[in-house]
Amino acid sequence: MDLAQLRDAIADVDRALLELLRRRMDLAAQVGQVKAAQGLPVVVRDVEDRVLTRARQHAEACGVSPEIMEAIFAAVIRGSVERQHRVGVELRRQRGQKVLVVGGAGAMGGWFRHFLSLVGHQVEALDPAWSPVPPSEGLYARLADVPLSQYAFIIVAVPLDRTPAVLSEIVGLRPPGLVVEIASIKSHLEEALREAEEAGVRVACLHPMFGPGKSPYQSLTFVLACRREPELEQQTILPLLQHPYTHVIPVPFPHHDRLMGWLLGLAHLTGMLFGRALAASGLDPRELAACASTTFERQAATAASVLSEDPDLYLDIQRLNPHRHQVYEATRKSLEELVKLVEAGDREGFRQLMQEARQALPELNGRP
């Protein structure tokens, strides 16, 4: 066969594969209906592992690496999970609860509206941005118009610097449901949280460890900053977040911002420093792209993701964290130490520095 004929043959095979995928997703939908009816979990790791093992075993017969086959079938598994979850929405909605998202017109507010609807909750929203818009069922522009007593959960998804005031305003209305704030930094909320405690209003301090572009069909990690009993607080929040890829990690409230100083503050800082240093280099970005090494490409992609975010949010994540100076001092000392070793040509010291740095990285130290 010539090239055109080979391409036509590949297209025929692709069509057959797409039909098989449709059939597989239909079967996944039936599985999802059974699981939803019986209250079974969507994700079953043992089953997924068996599928991936079969894929790796057939890699040689297909003339590709096991990694390629695993990646293909991992995508198929994600599609099956999404299909199973979607078909169970109506059944889950019967068991869902009524939720209000404050800040529903914002990026994270919009994400929570979509996500919580998928979970099966009845979601309504409040945002002053809707003031010019004609009233619509379930959408509010003023807190005074919202029947707060109807909601089992009230999500506070507003900018970091506005969260204390909005939280205090909601607490002042004594809602019976659980108020869930999602601020990336928590220390500046302590006064509002004390007000809530004195008023008998329950507040959970949740922190989604992702942005609004995150697919709900990828792993979703939430850090829960616990002020009292972690197990009890975790059980209280879980009905809100019932989803196959949800992971809720409890940490003590005072530890949260220290942890975020490194997880967010340092990660953002290094991305900004990388871009700022390149700006000072005077080199043409097109030349850098043309000659880029694999390491540079990865680092540039990470920095680009940081630098494309909202500057006001990222300033507040730095500014409002009371532990930021520890991060800055460690960064300064690390740079000074590195420069000193390089200038001295200290190979043993440099080798030791790299080893210690490697051991501090979770991916290289056997931690999840």
C-alpha positions, 0 to 999 in steps of 0.5 A: 500500500502507498502512504495514502492507502495506509492513512485510509487504513489507519482511519478505518481502524480509528473508527473501529476503536472509537466504536469500541470506546463508545461501547465501553463507555456505555458499559461503564454507564451501566456499571455507574447506575448499579453503583449509584443505586447500591451506594458503591464507590465509583473508583475501585483501585484493584480493578483499575490496577488490573486494567493497567496491568493488562495494558502493560502486558500487551505493550510488546505485542503492540510494538510500544513501551509499557508507559505508552500503553499505561497512559492510553488505558489510564485515559480510558479509565478516567473516561469510564469514571467520568461516565459512571459518575455522570449517570449517577448524578440524578440518583445522588441528587435525591440524596444531595443537600441544598448548598449556597456558594457565596462568590458564585460569579468568581472563578473558584465559586464557579468551579464549586457550583459545577463540582457540587452539582456533579456531586448531586447537591442542589446548588444556588449562588450569591454574588454582587456582580449579578446586581445589574442582571434581572433576578433569576431563580437560585441566583442572588445579588444581595445577602439580605435576599438569601433565605440562609436557613434553607442551606445545609452548607454555605461556601464562602468563595471570595477574594482572600482580603475580603473573606474575613468581612464576608465571613463575619457578615454571614455569621451575624445572620446565624445560619444553621448550616455549616459555613465552609470558607475556602481561603488559601491563607487562614491566619487573618480569619481568626477574629471572624472564626472567634465570632462564629464560635461565640455565636454558635455558628459552625465553620469549616476551614477548607482549602482546595489545593488546586485552581479553577481550571482543575478537572473534577475527574482528576485527583482533588486534594482538600486540606482541612484546617482543624480547630478542634477534633480532626476526625469529627470535622472531617466527618462533618465536611465529607457529605459535601464532597462525596466524589470518587477523586476527593481526598480530604487531608486534616491538619491542625489550624495553626499548622496550615499557614506554615505548611502553605508558606512552603507549598504555595509561597515557596512554589510561587516565589521560585516561579516568579524569581525564575521569570524575573531573572530571565527578564533581567537577562536581556535574552530573546525569549524566542532564542531561549525557546529554540535552544531550550533544554528539557529541564528549562522547558519544564521549569519555564512551563511551571513558571508560566503557570504561576505567572499567568495567575491573578497577581492580586491573589498571588500577592495576598498569598504571600502578604497574608502568610505570617510565616513568609519571612521564614520562607524568604530567609531560607531562600536567601540562605540557600542561594548564598550557600549554593553560590559559595560552594560554586565559587569555591569549587567545593565538589563534596559540599555541592554533592552533599547539598544536592543530596539533602535537597533531593531528600527533601522532595516528596517525589524523590523520598518515597512519599505520595 
